[in-house]
Amino acid sequence: MTQQASSPEQKCRGETFQPKPILSVNDLQVQFGSTPVVDKVSFDLYRSRTLAIVGESGSGKSISSLAIMGLVKHLGAKVSHGSMQFESDLLGSVDLAQLPEEKHRIIRGREISMIFQEPMASLNPVFTIGDQLCETLMIHRGISKKQAQAEACQLLDLVRIPQSKRILGYYPHQLSGGQLQRVMIAMAISCKPKILIADEPTTALDVTIQAQILGLISDLQNELNSGIIFISHNMAVVSEVADDILVMRNSKEVERNSMEGLLAEPKASYTRNLLSAVPELGSMQGLEKPRYFAQYSEEQETLPERDLDKQVKYAEPLLEVDKLSVRYSVHDGFMGKISHYVHAAEQVSFAIYPGETLSIVGESGSGKSTVGRTIQQLAEPHSGEVRLDGENLFELPSNRKKLFSREIQYVFQDPYGALNPRKTIGASIIEPAWVHGLVRSKKQADERVAELLEMVGLKAEHARRYPKEFSGGQRQRICIARALACEPKLIIADEAVSALDVSVQAQVVNLFMHLQETQGIAYLFISHDMAIVERISHRVAVMYLGQIVEIGSRQQIFENPQHPYTQKLIASVPTIRNRKQNKSPEMSAEIPSVIRKIGDEPDVHEYVEVTKGHLVANHSPALTN
Amino acid sequence: MQQLTFLSQRLLQAVFVTLAVTLFVAFAIRFTGDPAVMMTQESSNVTEADLAMIRESLGLNAPFHVQYLQFMGQLLTGELGNSFFRGPIKELIGSALPSTLLLAATSMVLSILISIPLGIVAAVKQGKWVDQLIRILSLTGLSFPNFWLAMMLVLIFSITFNVLPVSGFSGVASLVLPSATVAIVLTAVNVRLVRTAMLDVLSEQYIMVARAKGVKEFWVIYKHALRNSAIALITFFGLQFGNLIGGIVVVERVFNWPGMGSLALDAIAQRDYPLLQASVCILAMLIVIVNLVTDMAYSLIDPRIRVKS
């Protein structure tokens, strides 16, 4: 490889000699049986530099990293071709592709270590944090348990986990996702590795936590001078951390360049496509309406970016949520008495108008999904009202409630779990319509299914197939078709695009908007992704600890955020435009708990109207810093 | 505190289970024949008056609930009363229970010792010939009825080779065949359970993380994976105990093993109401206690249950 990647390298570092890569991957091929999952991939990694491998699911980016670790055999795959030359301190210059397992194991976790995507799943639930940290130290450094424990303590301090001594005795389930990822990082850097592989290290985390973790990784890199391989699907995150970038698609290399070079002039059409599909926070500045993503097929633009062309009439609200509170009880003690409440949602009020998209944004535990589920009658309210066309849901007789559930439909986050694998998708789609008596004959049902499938961009003949034959994006379209089967007035989309690849995400968001334009459907769009919310929403509500802290039009929220939490959320989102200027927020605190003792009621926010329709919760200045 | 709550709830459950089982047994056996008739089968010219006298002396003329309450009263005081034919029940059970427990424990331990390594090998070599072989063996083991297996073992080891006693209870040698019979059937099931539990755990991400740390594959499997699958396995093994007792009852009969199974079967044959009630009741309590211990054990292994977050 090298001419391509090293020339921009020299330019941007201003060095006169050509530095030697610590890892040089050449023509790497990994196969499952006879199918290549990584096909002729080459790259170089240098000390103190970060190489990003970017691609969508199935692109082979994670497999490449596992090949470096020598772990692909555990997935049933094997390295079938190519070399991975690694400058080891222990073994000298070795080819990782040829290295026998015994020697590979010496390097693994010591000179090359790895951070995985799901911190919750990465730590063994039956061993303490301390045991797991010490294990690495004891294997590679041959030190005693006692020494290892002292060192583990220092490592936790290094990754900024408070009360490190106590945490050592904790089990993984007692820590939050952000804390667990810090522990994983501590484990990975415990032997000062030359190469650190981070496989989607922040994808499963909240955006404010993500900013902290990214900051931590780059601080540690400065300290250890490690070379980092950063695997991600998120261009904005990558643009923040990477010096060099490798774009992969369908197990092949698409493009390799320095980060600057790629952003300035993406060569491959796939890269351009990927960049355009990334929702960029702030790109909607000055625009009033939601906006479609541009779409490309191979070379040319097939659909330009354009505004959603439909006016919302703010006269009679479709759905009103009035002082809705949802609490889950925590039982304790011998008699199973209720001792605590989880205040999942507290005094939440908002309205949705016909044909409008209202987004609820917030981090995990903010109660945004609880609100959606309560409206759809999947959770019981503690108090408050939900009114559809002026009728209170919680006071209706059950036959009227059924009608209610027809007019509001739900699209779930995980399209893999939301479809019955033993039913054809046609049967799944039409089921709600049968339940509500909207179709009465087989023929009518078939016609309706065909119509619905075409509406969401699939083909009528797909009806007889089973979910396993479809990709994630297609499945989500099927779920949307099912939601449409009852001609609802409102669709609650709960993180409906979060699990999808960026390019697919853009298509599904476009589909949502298209349906709004043609069918006049209103959406309650629940998401943690600020950039997507900025694209799709007419109005936005920000939730924190079960309460709305700010609500207003999209422009009011994103261009004039008033509440410190909203400001922090917006500041935490990495963007390509402001890359490397985004400073990590100082607040390293976790989100507080919403579990409270009985009788210990939370303070309910009072709101101030900043401009018309823009309500902000009164906040104490303490939160600001 | 949580543990105490849990324990007391389970003990309450155990009381109800025992009540239900004894009530059902006491009720059902009274439909199946008259002990007075059974006793006098051999002798001729038994008059209706004789039978009535026997019934009276056995206390069978009292209403059902009186008989049942009397039995329960005895159970609570620990005095199990007398068998119709064989003297104090307490002594009968006192000698039968240990030999059944011995057989059960030996078979269980044997089965666990064999099935865990085999199950792990099958899981680690998933799809390879070792795995196929173990699965075929397991299916074969499952297809043997245990009484047939018992007789085959006797035929081979006792009669043909004459290395082990045919039946009875005399020293360690006589334990081999009965416990092997029970263990083989049990192992056939357990191997599959271990294999499935290990496969579940081996696909978890923390296993890959352990490998990425440089942990030896042996320790990845025997420390990181086994400890996690143990949570599921202990539950499985505990539930298996019911099956185990069922198997033992049959096997005891074949080998003439003087245990609870033999005791209960004899009691059924003779319509010995008090003895049957007592022995079934003891077996039921045994199963309940084992399951209780199982539940407590896995809450000790799994910190998610043990430690209150």
Contacts between the chains, C-beta under 8 A, distances in Angstrom:
chain1	res1	chain2	res2	distance
A	66	B	208	8.0
A	69	B	211	7.9
A	69	B	212	5.6
A	71	B	208	6.5
A	71	B	211	5.7
A	71	B	212	6.5
A	74	B	208	6.8
A	74	B	211	6.5
A	101	B	217	8.0
A	105	B	214	5.2
A	105	B	216	6.8
A	106	B	214	7.0
A	107	B	214	7.7
A	108	B	211	7.4
A	108	B	212	6.2
A	108	B	213	7.3
A	108	B	214	4.3
A	109	B	212	6.1
A	109	B	213	4.0
A	109	B	214	3.5
A	109	B	215	7.8
A	110	B	214	6.2
A	113	B	212	6.8
A	113	B	213	7.6
A	114	B	209	7.9
A	114	B	212	4.7
A	116	B	205	5.9
A	116	B	208	7.2
A	116	B	209	6.0
A	116	B	212	7.8
A	118	B	205	6.0
A	121	B	204	6.6
A	121	B	205	4.1
A	121	B	206	6.4
A	122	B	205	5.5
A	122	B	206	5.8
A	122	B	209	4.9
A	123	B	206	5.8
A	123	B	209	7.2
A	124	B	206	4.4
A	124	B	209	7.8
A	124	B	210	6.9
A	124	B	224	5.5
A	124	B	227	7.8
A	124	B	228	6.9
A	125	B	206	7.5
A	125	B	228	6.9
A	125	B	302	7.6
A	125	B	303	6.9
A	125	B	304	6.2
A	126	B	227	5.0
A	126	B	228	5.7
A	126	B	231	7.5
A	126	B	301	6.7
A	126	B	302	6.7
A	126	B	303	6.1
A	127	B	224	7.8
A	127	B	227	7.6
A	128	B	303	7.9
A	135	B	210	8.0
A	135	B	213	6.5
A	135	B	215	6.7
A	136	B	213	4.7
A	136	B	214	7.1
A	139	B	213	7.0
A	139	B	214	5.4
A	139	B	215	6.5
A	140	B	214	6.2
A	171	B	303	4.1
A	171	B	304	7.2
A	171	B	307	6.0
A	173	B	303	7.1
A	173	B	304	5.0
A	173	B	309	6.2
A	174	B	307	6.8
A	174	B	309	5.0
A	184	B	209	7.6
A	187	B	213	6.8
A	333	B	1	6.8
A	333	B	5	7.0
A	334	B	1	7.6
A	334	B	4	7.2
A	334	B	5	5.0
A	334	B	8	7.3
A	336	B	5	7.8
